[in-house]
Amino acid sequence: MDIDVTLTPFSSTDVTLLNRWLVAPHVARWYPDPEDHVGWSVNPPPGGERALITVGDRHVGYIRWQTVSREVLDSVGLHEIPAGSVDVDILIGDSDFVGRGIGPKALLLLLSQLRQRGDVPLVGLTTNIQNLSAQRAYSKAGFYTLREYSPPGYGRCYLMIRVLEENA
Ligand SMILES: CC(C)(COP(=O)(O)OP(=O)(O)OC[C@H]1O[C@@H](n2cnc3c(N)ncnc32)[C@H](O)[C@@H]1OP(=O)(O)O)[C@@H](O)C(=O)NCCC(=O)NCCS
């Protein structure tokens, strides 16, 4: 049966849930700075947005995205990525819901939302080179590995991107 995945608004009362997800072993391995993520979720910077990933009426994960400036891209060596691109982070926090295709569906929902904005050239995700589950999930949502890079504090990572074609 097709799983009913939606992106639903995140409110400050959801911070407890996010905290719990960030310390779950399958997530904590890839999210070394949970406090940063919690702080960001409470008060996103300009150009930053977030949502809960919801299956039916159950919240199972978190997705956040951020429009990135030329200055920020250059500071991490991503000179070829156009300014105004959107960087995404995602997690399925409830381990019962991992490996069921929910991450790729959530990404496709976000892509269609961003496409409607009309001003996003490209969407990117950064994943540790050892995070094979993430790489497989992102491929299912149409992302491909552009190259390897090492953002400060995250070790060797792949940058996976998807160009946002109109009318796709
Ligand atoms: C990465 C993540 C968002 C992918 O979402 P998802 O809904 O699990 O994605 P999928 O169901 O498409 O599964 C992707 C791959 O995970 C692997 N997988 C399947 N079941 C799994 C499980 N129980 N535990 C771990 N990985 C599993 C499989 O390799 C699967 O690929 P396949 O279907 O081609 O075999 C999610 O697994 C997650 O949040 N993981 C922990 C946090 C994380 O790694 N975030 C990303 C940081 S860059």
PDBQT file of the ligand as one rigid body, heavy atoms in Angstrom, charges set to zero:
ROOT
HETATM    1  C1  LIG A 201      18.755   8.624   5.424  1.00  0.00    +0.000 C 
HETATM    2  C2  LIG A 201      17.251   8.567   5.606  1.00  0.00    +0.000 C 
HETATM    3  C3  LIG A 201      16.687   9.999   5.671  1.00  0.00    +0.000 C 
HETATM    4  C4  LIG A 201      16.647   7.855   4.401  1.00  0.00    +0.000 C 
HETATM    5  O1  LIG A 201      15.259   7.787   4.517  1.00  0.00    +0.000 OA
HETATM    6  P1  LIG A 201      14.512   6.373   4.424  1.00  0.00    +0.000 P 
HETATM    7  O2  LIG A 201      13.064   6.643   4.444  1.00  0.00    +0.000 OA
HETATM    8  O3  LIG A 201      15.046   5.459   5.449  1.00  0.00    +0.000 OA
HETATM    9  O4  LIG A 201      14.992   5.918   2.954  1.00  0.00    +0.000 OA
HETATM   10  P2  LIG A 201      14.679   4.530   2.220  1.00  0.00    +0.000 P 
HETATM   11  O5  LIG A 201      13.510   3.849   2.818  1.00  0.00    +0.000 OA
HETATM   12  O6  LIG A 201      14.640   4.850   0.771  1.00  0.00    +0.000 OA
HETATM   13  O7  LIG A 201      15.953   3.630   2.515  1.00  0.00    +0.000 OA
HETATM   14  C5  LIG A 201      17.214   4.015   1.999  1.00  0.00    +0.000 C 
HETATM   15  C6  LIG A 201      18.196   2.875   2.247  1.00  0.00    +0.000 C 
HETATM   16  O8  LIG A 201      18.353   2.656   3.635  1.00  0.00    +0.000 OA
HETATM   17  C7  LIG A 201      18.748   1.284   3.832  1.00  0.00    +0.000 C 
HETATM   18  N1  LIG A 201      17.899   0.718   4.864  1.00  0.00    +0.000 N 
HETATM   19  C8  LIG A 201      16.772  -0.018   4.744  1.00  0.00    +0.000 A 
HETATM   20  N2  LIG A 201      16.301  -0.361   5.954  1.00  0.00    +0.000 NA
HETATM   21  C9  LIG A 201      17.138   0.189   6.855  1.00  0.00    +0.000 A 
HETATM   22  C10 LIG A 201      17.201   0.191   8.262  1.00  0.00    +0.000 A 
HETATM   23  N3  LIG A 201      16.275  -0.430   8.992  1.00  0.00    +0.000 N 
HETATM   24  N4  LIG A 201      18.216   0.865   8.855  1.00  0.00    +0.000 NA
HETATM   25  C11 LIG A 201      19.140   1.523   8.125  1.00  0.00    +0.000 A 
HETATM   26  N5  LIG A 201      19.132   1.559   6.771  1.00  0.00    +0.000 NA
HETATM   27  C12 LIG A 201      18.150   0.880   6.160  1.00  0.00    +0.000 A 
HETATM   28  C13 LIG A 201      18.611   0.573   2.507  1.00  0.00    +0.000 C 
HETATM   29  O9  LIG A 201      19.899   0.498   1.943  1.00  0.00    +0.000 OA
HETATM   30  C14 LIG A 201      17.752   1.537   1.714  1.00  0.00    +0.000 C 
HETATM   31  O10 LIG A 201      18.022   1.495   0.348  1.00  0.00    +0.000 OA
HETATM   32  P3  LIG A 201      17.284   0.381  -0.566  1.00  0.00    +0.000 P 
HETATM   33  O11 LIG A 201      15.817   0.538  -0.331  1.00  0.00    +0.000 OA
HETATM   34  O12 LIG A 201      17.694   0.758  -1.946  1.00  0.00    +0.000 OA
HETATM   35  O13 LIG A 201      17.794  -0.951  -0.126  1.00  0.00    +0.000 OA
HETATM   36  C15 LIG A 201      16.849   7.796   6.907  1.00  0.00    +0.000 C 
HETATM   37  O14 LIG A 201      17.267   6.460   6.770  1.00  0.00    +0.000 OA
HETATM   38  C16 LIG A 201      17.446   8.402   8.154  1.00  0.00    +0.000 C 
HETATM   39  O15 LIG A 201      16.934   9.377   8.656  1.00  0.00    +0.000 OA
HETATM   40  N6  LIG A 201      18.557   7.845   8.658  1.00  0.00    +0.000 N 
HETATM   41  C17 LIG A 201      19.182   8.336   9.885  1.00  0.00    +0.000 C 
HETATM   42  C18 LIG A 201      19.631   9.800   9.814  1.00  0.00    +0.000 C 
HETATM   43  C19 LIG A 201      20.394  10.087   8.549  1.00  0.00    +0.000 C 
HETATM   44  O16 LIG A 201      21.260   9.338   8.114  1.00  0.00    +0.000 OA
HETATM   45  N7  LIG A 201      20.090  11.272   7.959  1.00  0.00    +0.000 N 
HETATM   46  C20 LIG A 201      20.760  11.722   6.751  1.00  0.00    +0.000 C 
HETATM   47  C21 LIG A 201      22.000  12.450   7.089  1.00  0.00    +0.000 C 
HETATM   48  S1  LIG A 201      22.831  12.988   5.609  1.00  0.00    +0.000 SA
ENDROOT
TORSDOF 0
